[in-house]
Amino acid sequence: MRVIEANFRIVRERCGGGVKQIAVVKADAYGHGLLPVSRRLLAAGAAGLAVATVDEAVVLREAGVDAPILVLGGSCDDALREAVARGVSQAVYDRRALSVMQEEAARLNRPALAHLKIDTGMSRIGVRGVPALSALLEAWRDCPAVRIEGLFTHFAQADTDPAFTALQKSRFDEAAQAVRRAGYSPMRHAAASTGIALGPDYWYDAVRPGIVLYGAEVTALFPGIRPAQRLTTRPVRVEWIDEGDTVGYGRTFRAGRRTRVMTLPVGYGDGYPRILSGKADALVCGRRAPLIGRVCMDQLMVDVTDIPEASMDSEAVLLGEQGAERITPDELAALAGTIPYEIMLGFSGRVTKRETD
């Protein structure tokens, strides 16, 4: 958890005191644990939390988290009603959500909270174009119980397409002007992790750090951030095989020498990607041990021939640091042909999560 807090401080120091940080903790805090991460980030100075669904917000509320929570995604009618009841701010971009929230707020005699979502080019959710926005704002006048707390958008390619990101920014600025002309003054936010790296013009009133908090993908943009997640285990067997012997299903690995094989009780049933078979390493005694054979559902094998001190008592690290060596989500993602998010989020409920300092 100290790593996540340190990453958060790097973001906060870059943005300065005038910009709020809405910490993104959706998807179980990117696989790191929703409740412990949320509590630590709020204690570290986050102005609020962002989740993907109302269900995630309910988990936080029922655990006693009373900080501002924003649901970034769209919601069905029942979830919208739950958001109003829980005092959670909901992304709103159409009349359906607006009317449901107004009705529930009137029924409960309490305000409904909303962040107006603008589609500036992601083409996912959000109100698109000033005419549609103006019509929605006109309808909003008949829904006084729904408070516009925020105005936000998502950048589609902030890391690699500055021209399109600038176009999105100009569309967002135009939308913000229309909202102000309608008499509203919500908090504006647009930049997630890669957007933060673009500088103050993109920060507005708040930013939404996500992947940067967990130390992946954007490491080159934020010097000093570190991966926070480790996947460790202990061997269940260490045994020699002879030259010519094969390992695993399909016999895809054939030993070219007498080989010492360490079997680890981790497999694709735990969320370790099968596509990493024969590509990735484990760390054993501070050194890299290559995976050999196919990753099984419940086990995988590594070659520790060149690590004579390896034993049944050795810790094996499949993700994280050991000694001077480090296996990052970015490394595994590159080998698997995916993104670090999928690596960090992919571990199943069979993997025990422990909060560590």
C-alpha positions as CSV (number, residue, x, y, z in Angstrom):
1,M,0.0,0.0,0.0
2,R,2.9,2.4,0.6
3,V,3.8,2.1,-3.1
4,I,0.2,3.2,-4.1
5,E,0.4,6.1,-1.7
6,A,3.8,7.1,-3.0
7,N,2.5,7.0,-6.6
8,F,-0.5,9.1,-5.5
9,R,1.9,11.7,-4.0
10,I,3.8,11.9,-7.3
11,V,0.6,12.8,-9.1
12,R,-0.5,15.3,-6.5
13,E,2.8,17.0,-6.4
14,R,2.8,17.3,-10.2
15,C,-0.6,18.9,-10.3
16,G,-0.1,21.2,-7.3
17,G,-2.6,22.3,-4.7
18,G,-5.2,23.8,-6.9
19,V,-6.2,20.6,-8.7
20,K,-8.2,17.9,-7.0
21,Q,-7.5,14.2,-7.4
22,I,-10.4,11.8,-7.9
23,A,-8.8,8.4,-7.4
24,V,-10.0,5.7,-9.8
25,V,-10.6,2.5,-7.8
26,K,-12.9,0.6,-10.2
27,A,-12.5,-3.1,-10.8
28,D,-11.4,-3.8,-7.2
29,A,-8.8,-1.0,-7.5
30,Y,-7.4,-2.5,-10.6
31,G,-7.1,-5.8,-8.8
32,H,-5.4,-4.4,-5.7
33,G,-8.3,-4.4,-3.3
34,L,-11.2,-1.9,-3.4
35,L,-11.6,-1.2,0.3
36,P,-8.0,-1.0,1.5
37,V,-6.8,1.0,-1.5
38,S,-9.7,3.4,-1.2
39,R,-9.2,4.1,2.5
40,R,-5.4,4.6,2.0
41,L,-5.9,7.0,-0.9
42,L,-8.5,9.1,0.9
43,A,-6.2,9.3,3.9
44,A,-3.4,10.4,1.6
45,G,-5.6,13.3,0.3
46,A,-7.8,12.1,-2.5
47,A,-10.8,14.4,-2.9
48,G,-13.0,11.5,-3.9
49,L,-13.2,8.1,-5.6
50,A,-14.4,7.0,-9.0
51,V,-15.9,3.6,-9.7
52,A,-17.4,2.0,-12.8
53,T,-20.7,0.8,-11.4
54,V,-23.2,1.6,-8.6
55,D,-22.6,-1.9,-7.2
56,E,-19.0,-0.9,-6.5
57,A,-20.1,2.3,-4.9
58,V,-22.5,0.4,-2.6
59,V,-19.6,-1.8,-1.4
60,L,-17.8,1.4,-0.3
61,R,-20.8,2.9,1.3
62,E,-21.7,-0.3,3.2
63,A,-18.1,-0.4,4.5
64,G,-18.5,3.1,5.9
65,V,-16.8,5.2,3.2
66,D,-18.6,8.5,3.2
67,A,-16.3,10.4,0.8
68,P,-17.6,11.6,-2.6
69,I,-18.0,8.7,-5.1
70,L,-18.5,9.1,-8.8
71,V,-19.9,6.3,-11.0
72,L,-18.2,6.8,-14.3
73,G,-20.4,4.4,-16.3
74,G,-24.0,4.3,-17.4
75,S,-26.5,2.6,-15.1
76,C,-29.9,0.9,-15.4
77,D,-32.9,2.4,-13.7
78,D,-32.6,0.4,-10.5
79,A,-29.0,1.3,-10.2
80,L,-29.8,5.0,-10.7
81,R,-32.3,4.8,-7.9
82,E,-29.7,3.1,-5.7
83,A,-27.2,5.9,-6.5
84,V,-29.7,8.5,-5.3
85,A,-30.4,6.6,-2.1
86,R,-26.7,6.1,-1.4
87,G,-25.6,9.7,-2.0
88,V,-23.5,8.6,-5.0
89,S,-22.9,10.9,-8.0
90,Q,-23.8,9.3,-11.2
91,A,-22.7,10.0,-14.8
92,V,-25.7,11.4,-16.6
93,Y,-25.9,12.0,-20.4
94,D,-29.6,11.4,-21.3
95,R,-33.1,12.3,-20.3
96,R,-33.9,8.7,-19.1
97,A,-31.3,8.8,-16.3
98,L,-32.2,12.4,-15.5
99,S,-35.9,11.7,-15.1
100,V,-35.4,8.5,-13.1
101,M,-33.0,10.3,-10.7
102,Q,-35.4,13.3,-10.4
103,E,-38.3,10.9,-9.5
104,E,-36.3,9.0,-6.9
105,A,-34.9,12.2,-5.4
106,A,-38.4,13.6,-5.0
107,R,-39.6,10.3,-3.5
108,L,-36.8,10.2,-0.9
109,N,-36.8,14.0,-0.4
110,R,-33.1,14.2,-0.9
111,P,-30.9,15.6,-3.7
112,A,-29.6,13.4,-6.5
113,L,-26.0,13.9,-7.5
114,A,-24.8,13.9,-11.1
115,H,-21.7,14.5,-13.2
116,L,-22.7,15.5,-16.7
117,K,-20.8,13.3,-19.2
118,I,-19.7,14.8,-22.6
119,D,-18.8,12.5,-25.5
120,T,-16.0,14.4,-27.2
121,G,-14.9,11.5,-29.4
122,M,-14.7,8.3,-27.5
123,S,-18.1,7.3,-28.9
124,R,-18.9,5.2,-25.8
125,I,-21.2,7.1,-23.5
126,G,-22.0,10.8,-23.1
127,V,-24.1,13.5,-24.7
128,R,-22.7,14.3,-28.1
129,G,-22.6,17.8,-29.6
130,V,-23.8,21.2,-28.4
131,P,-27.4,20.9,-29.8
132,A,-28.0,17.6,-27.9
133,L,-26.3,19.1,-24.8
134,S,-28.5,22.2,-25.0
135,A,-31.6,20.0,-25.2
136,L,-30.6,18.0,-22.2
137,L,-29.8,21.2,-20.2
138,E,-33.3,22.5,-21.1
139,A,-34.8,19.3,-19.8
140,W,-32.6,19.6,-16.7
141,R,-34.6,22.7,-15.7
142,D,-37.5,20.5,-14.9
143,C,-35.4,18.3,-12.7
144,P,-34.2,20.7,-9.9
145,A,-33.5,17.8,-7.5
146,V,-30.7,16.6,-9.7
147,R,-27.5,18.6,-8.9
148,I,-24.8,18.9,-11.5
149,E,-21.8,18.5,-9.4
150,G,-19.4,17.8,-12.2
151,L,-18.8,18.0,-16.0
152,F,-16.4,15.5,-17.5
153,T,-15.1,13.6,-20.6
154,H,-12.7,10.9,-21.5
155,F,-9.8,11.2,-23.8
156,A,-9.5,8.4,-26.3
157,Q,-5.8,8.5,-27.2
158,A,-4.0,11.0,-25.0
159,D,-0.8,9.1,-25.0
160,T,-0.3,8.9,-28.8
161,D,-2.5,11.3,-30.7
162,P,-2.0,14.9,-29.5
163,A,-4.0,16.4,-32.4
164,F,-7.2,14.4,-31.6
165,T,-6.7,15.0,-27.9
166,A,-6.6,18.7,-28.6
167,L,-9.8,18.4,-30.7
168,Q,-11.5,16.6,-27.8
169,K,-10.3,19.3,-25.4
170,S,-11.8,22.0,-27.7
171,R,-15.1,20.1,-27.8
172,F,-15.1,19.8,-24.0
173,D,-14.4,23.6,-23.6
174,E,-17.3,24.3,-25.9
175,A,-19.6,22.1,-23.8
176,A,-18.4,23.8,-20.6
177,Q,-19.3,27.2,-22.0
178,A,-22.7,26.0,-22.9
179,V,-23.2,24.6,-19.4
180,R,-22.1,27.9,-17.9
181,R,-24.4,29.8,-20.1
182,A,-27.2,27.6,-18.8
183,G,-26.4,28.8,-15.3
184,Y,-24.4,25.9,-13.9
185,S,-20.9,25.9,-12.5
186,P,-19.8,22.3,-12.1
187,M,-16.4,20.9,-11.3
188,R,-14.7,20.1,-14.6
189,H,-12.4,17.1,-15.2
190,A,-11.1,15.4,-18.3
191,A,-7.6,13.9,-17.7
192,A,-7.0,10.4,-16.6
193,S,-3.4,9.2,-16.1
194,T,-2.1,9.9,-19.6
195,G,-4.0,13.1,-19.8
196,I,-2.4,14.3,-16.6
197,A,1.0,14.0,-18.3
198,L,-0.1,16.5,-21.0
199,G,0.1,19.4,-18.5
200,P,-2.0,22.1,-16.8
201,D,-4.2,22.9,-19.9
202,Y,-5.8,19.5,-19.5
203,W,-6.2,19.4,-15.7
204,Y,-9.2,21.8,-15.2
205,D,-10.5,21.5,-11.6
206,A,-9.7,17.9,-11.0
207,V,-7.9,14.9,-12.5
208,R,-8.7,11.2,-12.4
209,P,-5.5,9.2,-11.8
210,G,-6.0,5.5,-12.4
211,I,-3.3,3.2,-13.8
212,V,-0.6,5.6,-12.6
213,L,-1.6,4.8,-9.0
214,Y,-0.8,1.1,-9.5
215,G,2.5,1.7,-11.3
216,A,1.9,0.3,-14.8
217,E,1.8,1.5,-18.5
218,V,2.6,5.1,-17.8
219,T,5.9,4.7,-16.0
220,A,7.8,6.7,-18.6
221,L,5.4,9.6,-18.1
222,F,5.7,9.7,-14.3
223,P,9.3,9.1,-13.1
224,G,9.4,7.4,-9.8
225,I,6.1,5.4,-9.9
226,R,6.5,1.7,-9.1
227,P,4.3,-1.3,-9.6
228,A,2.3,-2.1,-6.5
229,Q,1.2,-5.7,-7.2
230,R,3.1,-8.9,-6.4
231,L,2.2,-12.5,-7.2
232,T,4.2,-15.0,-5.1
233,T,4.0,-18.6,-4.2
234,R,6.1,-21.6,-3.0
235,P,7.1,-24.7,-5.0
236,V,5.3,-28.0,-4.6
237,R,8.1,-30.0,-6.2
238,V,11.7,-29.5,-7.2
239,E,13.1,-32.5,-9.2
240,W,15.7,-33.4,-11.8
241,I,14.7,-34.7,-15.2
242,D,17.1,-36.2,-17.8
243,E,18.2,-34.9,-21.2
244,G,15.4,-35.7,-23.7
245,D,12.7,-35.7,-21.1
246,T,9.6,-33.6,-21.8
247,V,7.6,-31.2,-19.6
248,G,3.8,-30.6,-19.4
249,Y,0.8,-31.1,-21.7
250,G,1.6,-31.5,-25.3
251,R,5.3,-32.2,-24.4
252,T,6.2,-28.7,-25.8
253,F,9.4,-28.5,-23.9
254,R,12.2,-31.1,-24.3
255,A,15.2,-30.9,-22.1
256,G,18.5,-30.3,-23.9
257,R,20.4,-31.2,-20.8
258,R,19.8,-32.6,-17.4
259,T,17.3,-30.1,-16.0
260,R,16.0,-29.2,-12.6
261,V,12.3,-28.4,-12.7
262,M,10.4,-26.5,-10.1
263,T,6.7,-26.9,-10.1
264,L,4.6,-23.9,-8.8
265,P,0.9,-24.2,-7.8
266,V,-0.3,-21.4,-10.0
267,G,-2.0,-21.7,-13.4
268,Y,-4.5,-20.2,-15.7
269,G,-7.3,-21.1,-13.2
270,D,-5.7,-18.5,-11.0
271,G,-5.6,-16.0,-13.8
272,Y,-2.0,-16.5,-14.9
273,P,-2.2,-16.3,-18.7
274,R,-1.7,-19.6,-20.5
275,I,-0.3,-17.6,-23.4
276,L,2.8,-16.9,-21.3
277,S,3.8,-20.6,-21.7
278,G,7.5,-20.7,-22.7
279,K,7.8,-16.9,-22.7
280,A,7.8,-15.5,-19.2
281,D,10.0,-16.0,-16.1
282,A,9.6,-16.4,-12.4
283,L,12.0,-14.9,-9.9
284,V,13.7,-17.5,-7.6
285,C,16.5,-16.5,-5.2
286,G,16.7,-13.2,-6.9
287,R,17.3,-14.7,-10.4
288,R,15.2,-15.4,-13.4
289,A,13.9,-18.9,-14.0
290,P,12.2,-19.4,-17.4
291,L,8.8,-21.0,-17.7
292,I,9.0,-24.4,-19.5
293,G,6.2,-26.4,-20.9
294,R,2.6,-25.2,-21.0
295,V,1.0,-23.3,-18.2
296,C,-1.6,-25.7,-16.8
297,M,-4.9,-24.9,-15.1
298,D,-3.4,-25.2,-11.6
299,Q,0.4,-25.4,-12.0
300,L,3.3,-24.3,-14.0
301,M,6.9,-25.3,-14.3
302,V,10.1,-23.3,-14.3
303,D,13.8,-24.3,-15.0
304,V,16.0,-23.7,-11.9
305,T,19.0,-25.7,-13.2
306,D,21.2,-22.6,-13.0
307,I,19.9,-21.6,-9.5
308,P,21.5,-24.4,-7.4
309,E,20.3,-22.7,-4.1
310,A,16.7,-23.0,-5.2
311,S,14.7,-25.3,-2.8
312,M,11.3,-26.2,-1.6
313,D,11.6,-23.2,0.8
314,S,12.3,-20.7,-1.9
315,E,9.8,-17.9,-2.6
316,A,8.9,-17.7,-6.3
317,V,7.7,-14.4,-7.7
318,L,5.7,-14.3,-10.9
319,L,4.9,-10.6,-10.7
320,G,6.8,-8.1,-8.7
321,E,10.3,-7.6,-7.2
322,Q,12.8,-9.9,-5.7
323,G,16.3,-8.7,-5.0
324,A,17.5,-6.6,-7.9
325,E,15.1,-8.2,-10.4
326,R,11.6,-7.1,-11.2
327,I,8.7,-8.6,-13.4
328,T,6.2,-5.8,-14.2
329,P,2.7,-6.0,-15.5
330,D,4.0,-4.2,-18.6
331,E,6.5,-7.0,-19.2
332,L,3.9,-9.7,-18.9
333,A,1.5,-7.7,-21.0
334,A,4.0,-7.3,-23.8
335,L,4.7,-11.0,-23.8
336,A,1.0,-11.9,-23.8
337,G,0.1,-9.3,-26.5
338,T,-2.3,-7.4,-24.2
339,I,-2.3,-4.4,-21.9
340,P,-1.1,-4.2,-18.2
341,Y,-4.7,-3.6,-17.0
342,E,-5.7,-7.2,-18.1
343,I,-2.7,-8.7,-16.3
344,M,-3.4,-6.9,-13.0
345,L,-7.2,-7.5,-13.2
346,G,-7.0,-11.1,-14.3
347,F,-6.2,-13.0,-11.1
348,S,-9.1,-15.1,-9.9
349,G,-10.7,-15.5,-6.5
350,R,-8.5,-18.5,-5.9
351,V,-5.5,-16.1,-5.4
352,T,-5.4,-14.8,-1.8
353,K,-4.9,-11.1,-1.6
354,R,-2.9,-9.6,1.3
355,E,-2.5,-5.9,2.1
356,T,1.2,-5.2,2.7
357,D,3.2,-2.1,3.5
